[in-house]
Amino acid sequence: MKAKVTVMLKQGVLDPQGEAVKSALGNLGFGGVEAVRQGKVIELDLAETDATAAEKAVTEMCEKLLANTVIESYRVEIG
């Protein structure tokens, strides 16, 4: 079973990488970009065959390692 985790900085947390990308896009002539938030996507191949159990396991992985829940939020997709 496959799982995809999307991790983003929470709203209100400064995103210097996003600001750097926004600035670079402006320098390349893409002036219409008002904001950029940069995150990460983690894809997992799981041995688990039960979607509920897989989601529970991936959520635990996020809480313990994949996301810094103080400053980041995450979304788990099982498919």
Biopython code that builds the backbone (N, CA, C, O; Angstrom):
import numpy as np
from Bio.PDB.StructureBuilder import StructureBuilder

atoms = [
    (1, "MET", "N", (0.847, -1.167, 0.000)),
    (1, "MET", "CA", (0.000, 0.000, 0.000)),
    (1, "MET", "C", (0.896, 1.236, 0.000)),
    (1, "MET", "O", (1.959, 1.255, 0.621)),
    (2, "LYS", "N", (0.447, 2.252, -0.703)),
    (2, "LYS", "CA", (1.222, 3.493, -0.782)),
    (2, "LYS", "C", (0.604, 4.546, 0.130)),
    (2, "LYS", "O", (-0.611, 4.609, 0.318)),
    (3, "ALA", "N", (1.483, 5.365, 0.683)),
    (3, "ALA", "CA", (1.051, 6.494, 1.495)),
    (3, "ALA", "C", (1.827, 7.723, 1.044)),
    (3, "ALA", "O", (3.004, 7.647, 0.694)),
    (4, "LYS", "N", (1.138, 8.849, 1.062)),
    (4, "LYS", "CA", (1.798, 10.118, 0.741)),
    (4, "LYS", "C", (1.538, 11.070, 1.890)),
    (4, "LYS", "O", (0.399, 11.256, 2.318)),
    (5, "VAL", "N", (2.615, 11.672, 2.384)),
    (5, "VAL", "CA", (2.534, 12.636, 3.477)),
    (5, "VAL", "C", (2.981, 13.986, 2.931)),
    (5, "VAL", "O", (4.071, 14.101, 2.371)),
    (6, "THR", "N", (2.154, 14.993, 3.091)),
    (6, "THR", "CA", (2.506, 16.356, 2.715)),
    (6, "THR", "C", (2.710, 17.145, 3.999)),
    (6, "THR", "O", (1.812, 17.235, 4.837)),
    (7, "VAL", "N", (3.901, 17.717, 4.143)),
    (7, "VAL", "CA", (4.262, 18.469, 5.340)),
    (7, "VAL", "C", (4.478, 19.924, 4.946)),
    (7, "VAL", "O", (5.235, 20.221, 4.022)),
    (8, "MET", "N", (3.805, 20.828, 5.655)),
    (8, "MET", "CA", (3.936, 22.261, 5.388)),
    (8, "MET", "C", (4.134, 22.999, 6.705)),
    (8, "MET", "O", (3.682, 22.549, 7.758)),
    (9, "LEU", "N", (4.814, 24.136, 6.630)),
    (9, "LEU", "CA", (4.907, 24.982, 7.810)),
    (9, "LEU", "C", (3.523, 25.514, 8.145)),
    (9, "LEU", "O", (2.739, 25.820, 7.246)),
    (10, "LYS", "N", (3.219, 25.625, 9.428)),
    (10, "LYS", "CA", (1.943, 26.168, 9.856)),
    (10, "LYS", "C", (1.862, 27.642, 9.470)),
    (10, "LYS", "O", (2.881, 28.322, 9.345)),
    (11, "GLN", "N", (0.631, 28.123, 9.284)),
    (11, "GLN", "CA", (0.422, 29.537, 8.998)),
    (11, "GLN", "C", (1.005, 30.355, 10.150)),
    (11, "GLN", "O", (0.863, 29.988, 11.316)),
    (12, "GLY", "N", (1.647, 31.441, 9.821)),
    (12, "GLY", "CA", (2.242, 32.302, 10.837)),
    (12, "GLY", "C", (3.702, 31.985, 11.117)),
    (12, "GLY", "O", (4.394, 32.773, 11.762)),
    (13, "VAL", "N", (4.182, 30.829, 10.637)),
    (13, "VAL", "CA", (5.591, 30.474, 10.811)),
    (13, "VAL", "C", (6.355, 31.022, 9.615)),
    (13, "VAL", "O", (5.982, 30.775, 8.469)),
    (14, "LEU", "N", (7.421, 31.761, 9.880)),
    (14, "LEU", "CA", (8.236, 32.347, 8.828)),
    (14, "LEU", "C", (8.772, 31.261, 7.903)),
    (14, "LEU", "O", (9.268, 30.235, 8.369)),
    (15, "ASP", "N", (8.674, 31.482, 6.590)),
    (15, "ASP", "CA", (9.125, 30.520, 5.583)),
    (15, "ASP", "C", (10.193, 31.166, 4.705)),
    (15, "ASP", "O", (9.880, 31.647, 3.616)),
    (16, "PRO", "N", (11.457, 31.188, 5.159)),
    (16, "PRO", "CA", (12.506, 31.838, 4.377)),
    (16, "PRO", "C", (12.744, 31.181, 3.023)),
    (16, "PRO", "O", (13.083, 31.872, 2.062)),
    (17, "GLN", "N", (12.576, 29.868, 2.921)),
    (17, "GLN", "CA", (12.746, 29.213, 1.619)),
    (17, "GLN", "C", (11.655, 29.658, 0.656)),
    (17, "GLN", "O", (11.923, 29.907, -0.519)),
    (18, "GLY", "N", (10.432, 29.758, 1.149)),
    (18, "GLY", "CA", (9.339, 30.233, 0.315)),
    (18, "GLY", "C", (9.574, 31.652, -0.158)),
    (18, "GLY", "O", (9.308, 31.976, -1.316)),
    (19, "GLU", "N", (10.075, 32.508, 0.735)),
    (19, "GLU", "CA", (10.378, 33.891, 0.354)),
    (19, "GLU", "C", (11.491, 33.949, -0.689)),
    (19, "GLU", "O", (11.442, 34.774, -1.601)),
    (20, "ALA", "N", (12.492, 33.080, -0.564)),
    (20, "ALA", "CA", (13.585, 33.036, -1.544)),
    (20, "ALA", "C", (13.063, 32.597, -2.915)),
    (20, "ALA", "O", (13.474, 33.140, -3.940)),
    (21, "VAL", "N", (12.165, 31.624, -2.933)),
    (21, "VAL", "CA", (11.582, 31.171, -4.194)),
    (21, "VAL", "C", (10.742, 32.286, -4.804)),
    (21, "VAL", "O", (10.812, 32.522, -6.010)),
    (22, "LYS", "N", (9.949, 32.973, -3.985)),
    (22, "LYS", "CA", (9.127, 34.088, -4.482)),
    (22, "LYS", "C", (10.003, 35.168, -5.100)),
    (22, "LYS", "O", (9.698, 35.688, -6.173)),
    (23, "SER", "N", (11.087, 35.500, -4.420)),
    (23, "SER", "CA", (12.008, 36.516, -4.934)),
    (23, "SER", "C", (12.636, 36.070, -6.253)),
    (23, "SER", "O", (12.722, 36.854, -7.198)),
    (24, "ALA", "N", (13.072, 34.819, -6.319)),
    (24, "ALA", "CA", (13.695, 34.299, -7.543)),
    (24, "ALA", "C", (12.691, 34.295, -8.698)),
    (24, "ALA", "O", (13.044, 34.625, -9.830)),
    (25, "LEU", "N", (11.452, 33.924, -8.415)),
    (25, "LEU", "CA", (10.435, 33.946, -9.465)),
    (25, "LEU", "C", (10.218, 35.368, -9.968)),
    (25, "LEU", "O", (10.076, 35.585, -11.171)),
    (26, "GLY", "N", (10.191, 36.343, -9.049)),
    (26, "GLY", "CA", (10.059, 37.742, -9.454)),
    (26, "GLY", "C", (11.219, 38.183, -10.330)),
    (26, "GLY", "O", (11.027, 38.898, -11.314)),
    (27, "ASN", "N", (12.426, 37.752, -9.970)),
    (27, "ASN", "CA", (13.606, 38.103, -10.761)),
    (27, "ASN", "C", (13.579, 37.471, -12.150)),
    (27, "ASN", "O", (14.206, 37.979, -13.080)),
    (28, "LEU", "N", (12.859, 36.370, -12.287)),
    (28, "LEU", "CA", (12.731, 35.700, -13.586)),
    (28, "LEU", "C", (11.553, 36.225, -14.402)),
    (28, "LEU", "O", (11.270, 35.722, -15.489)),
    (29, "GLY", "N", (10.869, 37.240, -13.873)),
    (29, "GLY", "CA", (9.785, 37.859, -14.617)),
    (29, "GLY", "C", (8.397, 37.365, -14.242)),
    (29, "GLY", "O", (7.419, 37.740, -14.888)),
    (30, "PHE", "N", (8.291, 36.540, -13.222)),
    (30, "PHE", "CA", (6.990, 36.051, -12.780)),
    (30, "PHE", "C", (6.508, 36.915, -11.621)),
    (30, "PHE", "O", (6.496, 36.479, -10.470)),
    (31, "GLY", "N", (6.111, 38.142, -11.937)),
    (31, "GLY", "CA", (5.761, 39.117, -10.919)),
    (31, "GLY", "C", (4.417, 38.921, -10.271)),
    (31, "GLY", "O", (4.130, 39.570, -9.265)),
    (32, "GLY", "N", (3.582, 38.056, -10.800)),
    (32, "GLY", "CA", (2.241, 37.874, -10.268)),
    (32, "GLY", "C", (2.160, 36.943, -9.075)),
    (32, "GLY", "O", (1.069, 36.701, -8.560)),
    (33, "VAL", "N", (3.287, 36.415, -8.624)),
    (33, "VAL", "CA", (3.275, 35.493, -7.488)),
    (33, "VAL", "C", (3.251, 36.308, -6.196)),
    (33, "VAL", "O", (4.200, 37.033, -5.898)),
    (34, "GLU", "N", (2.180, 36.189, -5.442)),
    (34, "GLU", "CA", (2.025, 36.985, -4.232)),
    (34, "GLU", "C", (2.617, 36.328, -2.996)),
    (34, "GLU", "O", (3.051, 37.023, -2.078)),
    (35, "ALA", "N", (2.641, 35.000, -2.956)),
    (35, "ALA", "CA", (3.189, 34.297, -1.795)),
    (35, "ALA", "C", (3.604, 32.896, -2.201)),
    (35, "ALA", "O", (3.015, 32.293, -3.099)),
    (36, "VAL", "N", (4.622, 32.389, -1.532)),
    (36, "VAL", "CA", (5.085, 31.018, -1.750)),
    (36, "VAL", "C", (5.300, 30.376, -0.384)),
    (36, "VAL", "O", (5.947, 30.962, 0.484)),
    (37, "ARG", "N", (4.768, 29.191, -0.194)),
    (37, "ARG", "CA", (5.024, 28.377, 0.995)),
    (37, "ARG", "C", (5.658, 27.094, 0.482)),
    (37, "ARG", "O", (5.100, 26.427, -0.389)),
    (38, "GLN", "N", (6.804, 26.754, 1.012)),
    (38, "GLN", "CA", (7.506, 25.558, 0.570)),
    (38, "GLN", "C", (7.335, 24.468, 1.617)),
    (38, "GLN", "O", (7.398, 24.732, 2.818)),
    (39, "GLY", "N", (7.121, 23.254, 1.158)),
    (39, "GLY", "CA", (6.962, 22.119, 2.058)),
    (39, "GLY", "C", (7.691, 20.909, 1.509)),
    (39, "GLY", "O", (8.609, 21.030, 0.697)),
    (40, "LYS", "N", (7.268, 19.740, 1.965)),
    (40, "LYS", "CA", (7.878, 18.512, 1.470)),
    (40, "LYS", "C", (6.810, 17.441, 1.324)),
    (40, "LYS", "O", (5.803, 17.438, 2.032)),
    (41, "VAL", "N", (7.054, 16.536, 0.389)),
    (41, "VAL", "CA", (6.184, 15.393, 0.162)),
    (41, "VAL", "C", (7.016, 14.146, 0.391)),
    (41, "VAL", "O", (8.111, 14.004, -0.152)),
    (42, "ILE", "N", (6.480, 13.240, 1.205)),
    (42, "ILE", "CA", (7.158, 11.983, 1.516)),
    (42, "ILE", "C", (6.262, 10.856, 1.037)),
    (42, "ILE", "O", (5.100, 10.774, 1.435)),
    (43, "GLU", "N", (6.795, 9.979, 0.178)),
    (43, "GLU", "CA", (6.042, 8.832, -0.310)),
    (43, "GLU", "C", (6.568, 7.577, 0.366)),
    (43, "GLU", "O", (7.777, 7.355, 0.439)),
    (44, "LEU", "N", (5.654, 6.770, 0.853)),
    (44, "LEU", "CA", (6.015, 5.542, 1.562)),
    (44, "LEU", "C", (5.356, 4.344, 0.887)),
    (44, "LEU", "O", (4.186, 4.407, 0.509)),
    (45, "ASP", "N", (6.100, 3.261, 0.735)),
    (45, "ASP", "CA", (5.540, 1.977, 0.317)),
    (45, "ASP", "C", (5.426, 1.120, 1.564)),
    (45, "ASP", "O", (6.428, 0.814, 2.210)),
    (46, "LEU", "N", (4.208, 0.737, 1.899)),
    (46, "LEU", "CA", (3.950, 0.021, 3.139)),
    (46, "LEU", "C", (3.553, -1.427, 2.867)),
    (46, "LEU", "O", (2.906, -1.723, 1.863)),
    (47, "ALA", "N", (3.945, -2.320, 3.765)),
    (47, "ALA", "CA", (3.532, -3.719, 3.673)),
    (47, "ALA", "C", (2.079, -3.885, 4.125)),
    (47, "ALA", "O", (1.424, -4.863, 3.763)),
    (48, "GLU", "N", (1.582, -2.942, 4.907)),
    (48, "GLU", "CA", (0.222, -3.003, 5.454)),
    (48, "GLU", "C", (-0.802, -3.053, 4.326)),
    (48, "GLU", "O", (-0.661, -2.343, 3.330)),
    (49, "THR", "N", (-1.835, -3.888, 4.473)),
    (49, "THR", "CA", (-2.886, -3.990, 3.457)),
    (49, "THR", "C", (-4.203, -3.359, 3.896)),
    (49, "THR", "O", (-5.094, -3.156, 3.071)),
    (50, "ASP", "N", (-4.334, -3.050, 5.175)),
    (50, "ASP", "CA", (-5.542, -2.413, 5.704)),
    (50, "ASP", "C", (-5.347, -0.900, 5.729)),
    (50, "ASP", "O", (-4.426, -0.399, 6.374)),
    (51, "ALA", "N", (-6.211, -0.178, 5.028)),
    (51, "ALA", "CA", (-6.048, 1.273, 4.897)),
    (51, "ALA", "C", (-6.121, 1.991, 6.239)),
    (51, "ALA", "O", (-5.366, 2.935, 6.474)),
    (52, "THR", "N", (-7.010, 1.563, 7.113)),
    (52, "THR", "CA", (-7.147, 2.207, 8.419)),
    (52, "THR", "C", (-5.888, 2.019, 9.256)),
    (52, "THR", "O", (-5.403, 2.961, 9.881)),
    (53, "ALA", "N", (-5.365, 0.798, 9.264)),
    (53, "ALA", "CA", (-4.137, 0.516, 10.008)),
    (53, "ALA", "C", (-2.952, 1.259, 9.403)),
    (53, "ALA", "O", (-2.079, 1.737, 10.127)),
    (54, "ALA", "N", (-2.921, 1.355, 8.078)),
    (54, "ALA", "CA", (-1.843, 2.079, 7.407)),
    (54, "ALA", "C", (-1.878, 3.553, 7.776)),
    (54, "ALA", "O", (-0.840, 4.144, 8.072)),
    (55, "GLU", "N", (-3.066, 4.153, 7.762)),
    (55, "GLU", "CA", (-3.184, 5.571, 8.111)),
    (55, "GLU", "C", (-2.770, 5.818, 9.562)),
    (55, "GLU", "O", (-2.112, 6.812, 9.867)),
    (56, "LYS", "N", (-3.155, 4.918, 10.437)),
    (56, "LYS", "CA", (-2.772, 5.051, 11.841)),
    (56, "LYS", "C", (-1.254, 4.973, 11.994)),
    (56, "LYS", "O", (-0.663, 5.759, 12.735)),
    (57, "ALA", "N", (-0.623, 4.026, 11.296)),
    (57, "ALA", "CA", (0.833, 3.871, 11.384)),
    (57, "ALA", "C", (1.552, 5.096, 10.822)),
    (57, "ALA", "O", (2.516, 5.573, 11.421)),
    (58, "VAL", "N", (1.098, 5.606, 9.684)),
    (58, "VAL", "CA", (1.746, 6.765, 9.067)),
    (58, "VAL", "C", (1.540, 8.008, 9.930)),
    (58, "VAL", "O", (2.447, 8.833, 10.043)),
    (59, "THR", "N", (0.376, 8.153, 10.533)),
    (59, "THR", "CA", (0.142, 9.273, 11.437)),
    (59, "THR", "C", (1.122, 9.222, 12.601)),
    (59, "THR", "O", (1.668, 10.250, 13.002)),
    (60, "GLU", "N", (1.344, 8.038, 13.139)),
    (60, "GLU", "CA", (2.311, 7.883, 14.225)),
    (60, "GLU", "C", (3.726, 8.234, 13.747)),
    (60, "GLU", "O", (4.495, 8.857, 14.479)),
    (61, "MET", "N", (4.063, 7.831, 12.516)),
    (61, "MET", "CA", (5.372, 8.186, 11.950)),
    (61, "MET", "C", (5.532, 9.702, 11.860)),
    (61, "MET", "O", (6.596, 10.246, 12.157)),
    (62, "CYS", "N", (4.466, 10.369, 11.447)),
    (62, "CYS", "CA", (4.504, 11.835, 11.337)),
    (62, "CYS", "C", (4.700, 12.470, 12.707)),
    (62, "CYS", "O", (5.504, 13.390, 12.858)),
    (63, "GLU", "N", (3.980, 11.992, 13.687)),
    (63, "GLU", "CA", (4.060, 12.555, 15.033)),
    (63, "GLU", "C", (5.439, 12.347, 15.662)),
    (63, "GLU", "O", (5.902, 13.176, 16.445)),
    (64, "LYS", "N", (6.091, 11.233, 15.315)),
    (64, "LYS", "CA", (7.368, 10.903, 15.937)),
    (64, "LYS", "C", (8.583, 11.365, 15.139)),
    (64, "LYS", "O", (9.635, 11.623, 15.725)),
    (65, "LEU", "N", (8.463, 11.478, 13.802)),
    (65, "LEU", "CA", (9.655, 11.760, 13.004)),
    (65, "LEU", "C", (9.438, 12.656, 11.795)),
    (65, "LEU", "O", (10.200, 13.601, 11.587)),
    (66, "LEU", "N", (8.428, 12.383, 11.006)),
    (66, "LEU", "CA", (8.329, 13.018, 9.692)),
    (66, "LEU", "C", (7.954, 14.493, 9.721)),
    (66, "LEU", "O", (8.268, 15.228, 8.785)),
    (67, "ALA", "N", (7.290, 14.934, 10.780)),
    (67, "ALA", "CA", (6.896, 16.347, 10.879)),
    (67, "ALA", "C", (7.248, 16.875, 12.265)),
    (67, "ALA", "O", (7.121, 16.177, 13.271)),
    (68, "ASN", "N", (7.689, 18.117, 12.286)),
    (68, "ASN", "CA", (7.892, 18.816, 13.565)),
    (68, "ASN", "C", (6.559, 19.484, 13.876)),
    (68, "ASN", "O", (6.281, 20.582, 13.392)),
    (69, "THR", "N", (5.748, 18.832, 14.672)),
    (69, "THR", "CA", (4.366, 19.292, 14.874)),
    (69, "THR", "C", (4.253, 20.618, 15.615)),
    (69, "THR", "O", (3.161, 21.178, 15.708)),
    (70, "VAL", "N", (5.351, 21.123, 16.139)),
    (70, "VAL", "CA", (5.330, 22.443, 16.763)),
    (70, "VAL", "C", (5.162, 23.524, 15.694)),
    (70, "VAL", "O", (4.430, 24.493, 15.894)),
    (71, "ILE", "N", (5.847, 23.351, 14.555)),
    (71, "ILE", "CA", (5.819, 24.377, 13.509)),
    (71, "ILE", "C", (5.265, 23.879, 12.175)),
    (71, "ILE", "O", (5.076, 24.673, 11.253)),
    (72, "GLU", "N", (5.002, 22.574, 12.059)),
    (72, "GLU", "CA", (4.538, 22.017, 10.785)),
    (72, "GLU", "C", (3.208, 21.293, 10.964)),
    (72, "GLU", "O", (2.920, 20.731, 12.021)),
    (73, "SER", "N", (2.416, 21.323, 9.911)),
    (73, "SER", "CA", (1.214, 20.503, 9.837)),
    (73, "SER", "C", (1.452, 19.447, 8.761)),
    (73, "SER", "O", (2.340, 19.597, 7.922)),
    (74, "TYR", "N", (0.667, 18.396, 8.788)),
    (74, "TYR", "CA", (0.833, 17.344, 7.780)),
    (74, "TYR", "C", (-0.508, 16.785, 7.369)),
    (74, "TYR", "O", (-1.499, 16.878, 8.093)),
    (75, "ARG", "N", (-0.510, 16.198, 6.177)),
    (75, "ARG", "CA", (-1.703, 15.540, 5.638)),
    (75, "ARG", "C", (-1.288, 14.161, 5.148)),
    (75, "ARG", "O", (-0.291, 14.034, 4.437)),
    (76, "VAL", "N", (-2.028, 13.137, 5.513)),
    (76, "VAL", "CA", (-1.728, 11.760, 5.120)),
    (76, "VAL", "C", (-2.763, 11.311, 4.083)),
    (76, "VAL", "O", (-3.968, 11.471, 4.279)),
    (77, "GLU", "N", (-2.272, 10.750, 2.986)),
    (77, "GLU", "CA", (-3.143, 10.166, 1.966)),
    (77, "GLU", "C", (-2.734, 8.705, 1.789)),
    (77, "GLU", "O", (-1.557, 8.401, 1.593)),
    (78, "ILE", "N", (-3.701, 7.817, 1.861)),
    (78, "ILE", "CA", (-3.459, 6.384, 1.678)),
    (78, "ILE", "C", (-4.095, 5.969, 0.367)),
    (78, "ILE", "O", (-5.244, 6.310, 0.086)),
    (79, "GLY", "N", (-3.346, 5.235, -0.429)),
    (79, "GLY", "CA", (-3.928, 4.822, -1.708)),
    (79, "GLY", "C", (-3.220, 3.676, -2.339)),
    (79, "GLY", "O", (-3.609, 3.230, -3.419)),
]
sb = StructureBuilder()
sb.init_structure("model")
sb.init_model(0)
sb.init_chain("A")
sb.init_seg("    ")
for serial, (resi, resn, name, xyz) in enumerate(atoms, 1):
    if name == "N":
        sb.init_residue(resn, " ", resi, " ")
    sb.init_atom(name, np.array(xyz, "f"), 0.0, 1.0, " ", f" {name:<3s}", serial, name[0])
structure = sb.get_structure()
